Amino acid sequence: MSMAVDIRKTVALQKSYFQCGFTRNVAFRQAELDKLFSAVKEFEPEILAALHADLGKSKFESFATEIGMVLDDIAFMRRNVSGFAARKRAGVSKNNFPARGYIYPEPYGSVLIFSAWNYPFQLMMGPLAAAIAAGNCVVLKPAEQAPATAEVIYKIITRLFEPQYIAIFPGSVHIAQELLAEKFDYIFFTGSSSVGKTVMHAAANHLTPVTLELGGKSPCIVDADANIDLAAKRIVWGKFLNAGQTCVAPDYLYVHTSVKASLLERMKHYIRNFYGEDASASPDYPKIVNEKHFNRLAALMNCGRIVCGGEKDLGKRYIAPTIIDGVAASDPVMQEEIFGPILPVIQFEEIHAVIDFINSRPRPLALYYFSTGKINKKLLISRIPAGGMCVNETVTHLINSSMPFGGIGESGMGAYHGKAGFDTFTHYKPVMIKSNLFDIPLRYPPFSDWKLKILRLLSK
């Protein structure tokens, strides 16, 4: 049987299984989430080994940014799915009196989830937990650039679930194309903007709704009144986490002229403090995912003046934590998302120039601002559209289950995490139940002036 036929058969089985109604039962969803939670804990050693093989991640970073986040996601959904899935009362218009209104959270049906390679476990299993909680059947496509992690995910999924409920198709871009040719009820994609356009185009052929979790150039701004030491520590951590291969990593740094020298010195200090004099020897510093991305990143370093790092080794897929000063807006490193351990630096004197620059470019997935003042903070919050924003912090805004995470414009559409994840995989169906006790004749022909007068009164 060809892969295309196997995919087509699986999608048909899922649609049939969904119609049986099993996944709509809240107790069923809770039980499946419990199974997934236990399996993640059981497979933790294999997941850790796979993430190290694919990306060179330490056990701490793998647990903190992947396994731990997935366990939190599953536990959150398990605790809250009963309340999320319950029908809610809704008001009805006075023109519909007498009637009652309700909102029924309803699963879409069979949904397709694509993971990205930079956090290959978390970006697959987090959305899966939300889709299960919402009552869907699911097809998973793990990232082929992280093969060891994809293999572990395949083992977990095929052991826990029958394919008519949750199926997985690892493999190359050819598999992704075969999947996109099928009609799903929802598609959730995490990855680059270029591939996101392909996904959206394929979804449009079937009028399938999508969530696109993309990326972009997320600016980081350090103002004159910032706590310089703390800003340096948090920027270095957020930028070089996963060797910069994070969609919300600070992509470029805007720093006030008066504090640039001190900030760069403290950043160099924290790079040494975190990873030692030679980060290639650090067990806590990951590697670049593959040769293609290594070469792309190496080419981006040919600009400005390297003030820290710059070393690279293709054999180890290593690029040092690198800071480049004196970068021009026209340089290649400022034309695309870096997605690696390279941080360009631009100085500024007037915050309005920074706002104008950022707003002249595609809307970022994240915006970071360091300051102890209030005026410019309010100005940036109100003036710069972004997927999300942190003040005096980087990256960690996405771990708040009470806040949605997602992009805007070219950095994505839709959101998830916490309740927003359940919402993403749910259609909220309004239901109005009209009383039969009596029927108001106002709406029925023949119409007259007195009916129009009453209608106008009701519209006030």
C-alpha positions in Angstrom: 0.0 0.0 0.0 1.4 3.4 -1.0 1.8 6.1 1.6 -0.8 8.3 -0.1 -3.3 5.5 0.1 -2.4 4.8 3.7 -2.9 8.5 4.6 -6.2 8.7 2.7 -7.4 5.5 4.5 -6.4 6.9 7.9 -8.2 10.2 7.3 -11.3 8.3 6.3 -11.1 6.1 9.4 -10.7 9.1 11.6 -13.7 10.9 10.2 -15.8 7.7 10.7 -14.5 7.2 14.2 -15.2 10.8 15.1 -18.8 10.4 13.9 -19.3 7.6 16.5 -19.1 10.2 19.2 -16.5 8.6 21.5 -14.2 11.6 21.5 -17.0 14.0 22.6 -17.2 12.3 26.0 -15.3 14.3 28.6 -14.3 11.2 30.6 -12.8 9.7 27.4 -10.7 12.8 26.9 -9.5 12.8 30.4 -8.5 9.1 30.2 -6.5 9.8 27.0 -4.8 12.7 28.6 -3.9 10.5 31.6 -2.4 7.9 29.2 -0.3 10.6 27.4 0.9 12.1 30.7 2.1 8.7 32.0 3.8 7.8 28.7 5.8 11.1 28.6 7.1 10.4 32.1 7.9 6.8 31.2 9.7 7.8 28.0 11.6 10.7 29.5 15.1 9.0 29.3 14.5 8.3 25.6 13.2 11.8 24.9 16.2 13.3 26.6 18.6 11.2 24.6 16.8 12.0 21.3 16.9 15.8 22.0 20.6 15.5 22.7 21.2 13.6 19.5 19.2 16.0 17.3 20.1 19.4 18.9 22.8 18.7 21.5 20.5 19.9 24.3 21.4 19.3 27.9 19.0 17.3 30.2 18.1 20.5 32.1 17.3 22.5 29.0 15.4 19.5 27.4 13.2 19.1 30.5 12.7 22.8 31.1 11.8 23.8 27.5 10.3 20.5 26.2 9.3 17.7 28.6 8.3 19.9 31.5 6.2 22.2 29.4 4.4 19.2 27.8 3.6 17.7 31.2 2.3 21.1 32.4 0.2 21.4 29.2 -1.3 17.9 29.7 -2.0 18.4 33.4 -3.6 21.8 32.7 -5.9 20.3 30.1 -6.7 17.4 32.4 -7.7 19.7 35.2 -9.8 22.0 33.1 -11.3 20.0 30.3 -14.6 19.4 32.1 -15.2 23.1 32.6 -13.9 24.0 29.1 -16.2 21.5 27.4 -19.3 22.3 29.3 -22.1 24.3 27.6 -22.4 27.9 28.6 -25.5 30.1 28.9 -25.7 33.0 26.4 -28.1 35.9 26.3 -30.6 36.2 23.4 -31.9 39.3 21.7 -35.2 40.8 23.0 -36.4 40.3 19.4 -36.1 36.6 20.0 -38.2 36.6 23.2 -39.1 34.1 24.6 -36.0 31.9 24.1 -32.9 30.6 25.8 -29.4 30.7 24.4 -26.4 28.4 24.9 -22.8 28.0 23.5 -21.7 24.4 22.9 -17.9 23.8 22.6 -17.7 21.4 19.7 -14.6 19.6 18.4 -13.7 20.2 14.7 -13.3 16.5 13.9 -10.0 15.3 12.3 -7.2 17.7 12.7 -3.6 17.8 11.3 -0.7 19.0 13.4 2.8 19.9 12.1 5.7 20.2 14.5 8.9 22.3 14.0 12.4 20.9 14.5 13.7 23.5 17.0 11.6 22.2 19.9 10.5 19.0 18.2 8.9 17.3 21.2 7.1 20.3 22.8 5.8 21.7 19.6 4.2 18.3 18.7 2.9 17.1 22.0 1.6 20.5 23.4 -0.8 21.0 20.6 -1.7 17.3 20.7 -2.8 17.7 24.3 -5.0 20.6 23.4 -6.5 18.8 20.5 -7.3 15.7 22.6 -8.9 17.9 25.3 -11.1 19.6 22.7 -12.3 16.1 21.6 -10.7 15.8 18.1 -9.1 12.9 16.2 -5.5 13.8 15.3 -2.9 13.2 12.6 0.6 14.2 13.5 3.5 15.1 11.3 6.8 15.4 13.3 9.7 17.4 12.0 12.0 15.3 9.8 15.0 17.5 10.7 14.9 16.0 14.2 14.7 12.3 13.3 15.7 10.9 16.7 12.9 12.8 18.5 10.4 11.9 15.7 11.2 8.2 16.3 10.5 8.5 20.0 7.2 10.3 19.4 6.3 7.6 16.9 6.9 4.9 19.5 4.7 6.8 22.1 1.8 7.5 19.7 1.7 4.0 18.1 1.8 2.3 21.5 -0.9 4.5 23.1 -3.5 5.1 20.3 -5.2 3.4 17.5 -4.7 5.3 14.2 -8.5 5.9 13.7 -8.1 8.2 16.8 -4.5 9.5 16.7 -2.1 8.7 13.9 1.4 9.7 13.1 3.2 10.0 9.7 7.0 10.7 10.1 9.1 11.4 7.1 10.2 13.9 4.5 8.5 16.9 2.9 6.8 14.4 0.5 4.8 13.0 3.4 3.7 16.6 4.3 2.6 17.2 0.8 0.5 14.0 0.8 -1.1 15.0 4.1 -1.9 18.5 2.8 -3.7 17.0 -0.2 -6.3 15.5 2.1 -9.3 17.4 3.6 -8.9 17.9 7.3 -11.2 19.8 9.5 -8.4 21.9 11.0 -4.7 22.4 10.4 -2.2 23.5 13.1 1.3 24.4 11.8 4.5 25.5 13.5 7.4 26.5 11.3 8.8 29.0 8.9 6.8 31.7 7.1 7.7 30.3 3.7 6.3 26.9 4.5 3.4 28.5 6.3 2.3 30.0 3.0 2.4 26.6 1.4 0.2 25.2 4.2 -2.2 28.0 4.0 -2.5 27.6 0.2 -3.2 23.9 0.5 -5.8 24.6 3.3 -7.5 27.1 1.1 -8.2 24.4 -1.5 -10.5 22.7 1.1 -11.5 25.9 2.9 -9.9 24.4 6.0 -9.2 26.8 8.9 -5.6 27.0 10.1 -3.4 28.2 12.9 0.0 29.3 11.8 2.7 29.6 14.5 5.6 31.2 12.5 8.4 33.6 13.6 10.1 36.7 12.4 12.5 39.3 13.6 11.7 39.9 17.3 13.3 43.1 18.4 14.9 43.7 21.9 15.2 47.3 23.1 17.3 48.4 26.0 16.6 52.0 27.1 18.9 54.4 28.9 17.2 53.8 32.3 17.3 50.0 32.2 18.9 47.8 34.8 21.9 47.0 32.7 23.2 43.9 34.5 19.8 42.2 34.7 19.0 43.1 31.1 22.3 41.6 29.9 21.7 38.4 31.8 18.2 37.9 30.6 19.0 38.8 27.0 21.9 36.4 26.8 19.8 33.6 28.3 16.9 34.3 25.9 19.0 34.7 22.8 21.3 31.8 23.2 18.8 29.3 24.6 18.8 26.3 22.2 21.7 28.1 20.4 19.3 30.8 19.3 17.0 28.4 17.5 13.9 29.7 19.2 11.1 31.4 17.3 10.8 34.1 20.1 14.5 34.6 20.6 15.6 38.3 20.6 16.5 38.6 16.9 18.3 42.0 17.0 19.2 44.4 19.8 18.4 48.2 19.8 20.3 49.8 22.7 20.5 53.4 23.8 23.8 55.0 22.9 24.5 56.0 26.5 24.4 52.4 27.8 25.6 50.4 24.8 29.2 49.9 26.0 28.2 48.8 29.5 25.5 46.5 28.2 27.8 44.8 25.7 30.5 44.3 28.4 27.9 42.7 30.8 26.6 40.5 27.9 30.1 39.2 27.2 30.5 38.5 30.9 27.3 36.4 31.1 28.1 34.5 27.9 31.4 33.4 29.6 29.6 32.9 32.9 26.9 30.6 31.3 29.0 28.7 28.7 32.7 29.2 29.7 35.6 30.6 27.6 34.9 28.0 24.9 31.2 27.4 24.5 31.9 24.4 22.2 33.1 22.5 25.3 30.0 23.4 27.3 27.5 20.6 27.9 24.8 23.3 28.2 25.3 24.9 24.8 23.3 23.1 22.0 24.4 22.7 18.4 23.0 23.9 15.1 20.4 21.4 13.7 22.1 20.6 10.4 24.7 21.7 7.8 22.2 23.7 5.7 21.3 26.0 8.6 25.0 26.1 9.7 26.0 27.5 6.3 23.1 29.9 6.2 24.1 31.3 9.7 27.8 31.5 8.8 27.0 33.7 5.8 25.0 36.1 8.0 28.1 36.9 10.1 29.9 38.7 7.3 28.9 42.2 8.4 29.5 44.8 11.1 32.1 44.2 13.8 32.1 41.0 15.8 32.6 42.0 19.5 32.0 38.6 21.0 32.2 35.1 19.5 32.4 34.5 15.8 34.0 31.0 16.1 32.4 28.2 14.1 33.0 24.5 13.4 30.9 22.7 10.8 32.1 19.3 12.1 30.6 20.0 15.5 27.7 22.0 14.0 28.9 24.7 16.4 28.6 28.5 16.1 29.7 30.4 19.1 27.4 32.9 20.9 28.1 35.9 18.7 27.4 39.6 19.1 27.9 41.9 16.1 28.0 45.7 16.6 27.8 48.3 13.9 25.2 46.5 11.8 23.3 48.4 9.1 19.6 47.9 8.5 20.5 46.9 4.9 22.8 44.1 5.9 21.6 40.5 5.2 21.5 39.7 8.9 18.7 42.3 9.2 16.7 41.0 6.2 15.6 37.5 7.5 14.9 35.8 10.8 18.3 34.7 12.1 17.2 31.6 14.1 20.6 31.1 15.5 23.2 32.4 18.0 23.9 35.7 16.3 22.8 39.0 17.8 23.1 42.2 15.7 23.3 45.4 17.6 22.0 48.9 16.6 22.3 51.9 18.8 19.6 54.6 19.1 19.1 58.0 20.8 15.4 58.6 20.3 12.7 56.0 21.0 10.4 57.3 18.2 13.0 56.3 15.6 13.0 52.8 17.0 9.2 52.6 16.9 9.2 53.8 13.3 11.8 51.3 12.3 10.0 48.3 13.8 6.7 49.4 12.4 8.1 49.7 8.9 8.9 46.0 9.0 6.7 42.8 9.2 5.0 42.6 12.6 7.2 40.6 15.1 6.2 37.5 17.0 7.7 39.0 20.2 8.8 42.4 21.4 11.2 42.9 24.4 11.8 46.1 26.2 14.1 46.8 29.1 13.5 50.0 31.2 12.7 51.1 34.7 10.5 54.0 33.4 6.8 54.1 32.5 6.5 56.6 29.7 8.3 54.8 26.9 6.9 51.4 28.1 3.4 52.7 27.6 4.4 54.2 24.3 5.8 50.9 22.9 2.8 48.8 24.2 0.4 51.2 22.5 2.3 51.8 19.3 4.0 48.5 18.2 1.7 45.6 17.1 3.4 42.3 18.0 2.4 38.8 18.8 3.4 39.3 22.4 5.5 41.5 24.6 7.8 41.3 27.6 9.0 44.2 29.7 12.3 43.5 31.5 12.3 39.8 30.4 12.7 37.6 27.3 11.0 34.5 26.0 9.2 33.4 29.2 5.8 35.1 28.4 4.9 32.0 26.4 4.7 29.7 29.4 1.7 31.5 31.0 -1.3 29.3 30.7 -3.6 32.2 31.3 -2.2 34.1 28.2 -2.6 33.2 24.6 0.6 32.7 22.5 0.6 33.4 18.8 1.7 35.8 16.0 0.2 38.6 14.1 0.6 39.3 10.3 3.6 37.5 8.9 4.6 36.1 12.3 1.4 34.0 12.4 -2.3 33.7 13.0 -4.3 32.2 15.8 -3.0 31.3 19.2 -2.6 28.5 21.7 -1.3 27.6 25.2 -3.7 27.1 28.1 -7.3 27.9 27.4 -6.4 29.4 24.1 -5.1 25.9 23.0 -8.5 24.4 23.7 -10.2 27.3 21.9 -8.0 26.8 18.8 -9.3 23.2 18.3 -12.9 24.0 19.2 -15.8 25.4 17.3 -18.2 27.3 19.6 -21.6 26.4 18.4 -24.5 28.8 19.4 -27.8 27.1 20.0 -31.0 29.0 20.6 -34.1 27.2 21.9 -37.3 29.0 21.2 -40.4 28.7 23.4 -43.6 27.3 21.9 -45.8 28.9 24.6 -46.7 31.8 22.4 -45.7 33.4 19.1 -45.3 37.1 18.6 -46.9 38.1 15.2 -44.7 41.1 14.6 -42.3 39.5 12.2 -44.9 38.0 9.9 -46.4 39.6 6.8 -48.5 41.5 6.1 -46.4 44.4 7.4 -47.9 47.7 8.6 -46.9 51.0 10.0 -47.8 50.0 13.6 -45.4 47.0 13.2 -42.6 49.3 12.0 -43.2 51.6 15.0 -42.9 48.7 17.4 -39.8 47.5 15.6 -38.1 50.9 15.9 -39.0 51.0 19.6 -37.4 47.6 20.2 -34.3 48.7 18.3 -33.6 51.6 20.7 
